Amino acid sequence: VQLQASGGGLVQAGGSLRLSCAASGRTLISYASGWFRQAPGKEREFVASISWSGGSTVYTDSVKGRFTISRDNAKNTMYLQMNSLKPEDTAVYYCAVAKGRLIARESQSYNYWGQGTQVTVSS
């Protein structure tokens, strides 16, 4: 499986970005997926996860109400809509495909990772 993340960039605080992650080589339909991020000097952290059907989602507390994870199984693509961005959201964002169908917060639950896309939020 190859995951290609895109949509990152530089945005002012309060702005929005939409990240996309297209999968090739394998269908995503049977697996949960997620987004993680890593800020400079910090460990990679969980952002959001969505179940294989899209029926269940979970978010880290700091992005609840601002970020929305979604997926289009027909297009083999997942998304992360990010609104009301804050400087502390600045990080490299990674998409990932899980080993199973259910939402998961732990990085160990994922076995395929994208290359990352940089999101920078200026104050």
C-alpha positions in Angstrom: 0.0 0.0 0.0 1.2 3.5 -0.8 -0.3 6.5 0.8 0.1 10.0 -0.7 -0.8 12.9 1.6 -1.4 16.3 0.2 -3.0 19.6 1.1 -0.7 21.0 3.6 0.6 24.6 3.5 1.0 27.9 5.3 -2.2 29.5 6.7 -2.9 32.2 9.2 -4.5 31.4 12.6 -8.2 30.9 12.2 -7.9 29.7 8.7 -8.7 26.3 7.2 -6.9 23.5 5.3 -8.1 20.2 3.9 -5.7 17.3 3.9 -6.1 14.4 1.5 -4.6 11.0 1.5 -4.9 8.8 -1.5 -4.1 5.1 -1.3 -2.9 2.9 -4.1 -1.9 -0.7 -4.3 -4.7 -1.9 -1.9 -8.2 -1.0 -1.2 -8.9 0.9 2.0 -12.5 -0.2 2.3 -11.8 -2.9 4.9 -9.6 -1.0 7.2 -9.8 1.9 9.6 -7.6 4.9 9.0 -6.2 7.8 10.9 -4.2 11.0 11.0 -1.2 11.7 13.2 1.0 14.7 13.5 4.5 15.5 14.7 5.6 18.9 15.8 9.3 19.9 15.9 11.0 18.4 18.9 7.9 16.4 19.9 6.8 12.9 19.5 4.2 11.8 16.9 0.7 12.2 18.3 -2.7 10.9 17.4 -5.1 13.3 15.8 -8.1 11.4 14.5 -9.3 8.0 13.4 -12.3 6.7 11.3 -13.6 3.2 11.1 -13.7 1.2 7.9 -17.3 2.2 7.2 -16.9 5.8 8.3 -19.6 5.2 10.9 -17.3 5.9 13.9 -14.8 8.6 14.5 -12.6 9.7 17.4 -10.4 12.8 17.9 -7.8 13.9 20.3 -9.2 16.5 22.7 -7.3 19.5 21.3 -8.9 19.2 17.8 -12.5 18.3 18.8 -15.0 20.6 17.2 -12.4 22.0 14.8 -11.2 19.0 12.7 -13.3 16.5 10.8 -12.0 13.2 9.5 -13.8 11.5 6.6 -13.3 9.0 3.9 -14.5 8.2 0.4 -14.0 4.4 -0.1 -15.0 4.6 -3.7 -12.0 6.9 -4.3 -9.8 5.1 -1.9 -9.1 8.4 -0.2 -9.3 9.8 3.3 -9.5 13.5 4.4 -8.9 15.7 7.3 -10.8 19.0 7.3 -9.1 21.5 9.6 -10.9 24.6 10.6 -10.1 27.4 13.1 -6.4 26.5 12.9 -4.1 27.5 15.7 -0.3 28.0 15.8 -0.1 24.9 18.0 -1.5 22.8 15.1 1.8 23.4 13.2 3.3 20.0 12.5 3.9 17.4 9.8 0.7 15.5 9.4 0.7 11.8 8.5 -2.1 9.6 7.3 -2.1 5.9 8.1 -4.1 2.7 7.5 -4.9 0.5 10.4 -4.5 -3.2 10.8 -8.2 -3.7 11.6 -11.6 -2.2 10.9 -12.2 -0.3 14.2 -11.0 3.2 15.2 -7.6 3.2 16.9 -5.5 5.9 18.8 -2.2 4.0 19.0 0.4 4.2 16.3 1.1 0.5 16.8 -2.4 -0.2 15.4 -1.4 1.1 12.0 0.8 -0.7 9.5 0.9 1.7 6.5 2.0 5.3 6.7 2.1 8.2 4.2 5.1 10.5 3.8 3.7 13.4 5.7 2.6 16.9 4.7 3.6 20.1 6.4 1.0 22.3 8.0 2.2 25.7 9.3 -0.1 28.1 11.1 1.1 31.6 11.6 -0.1 33.8 14.5 
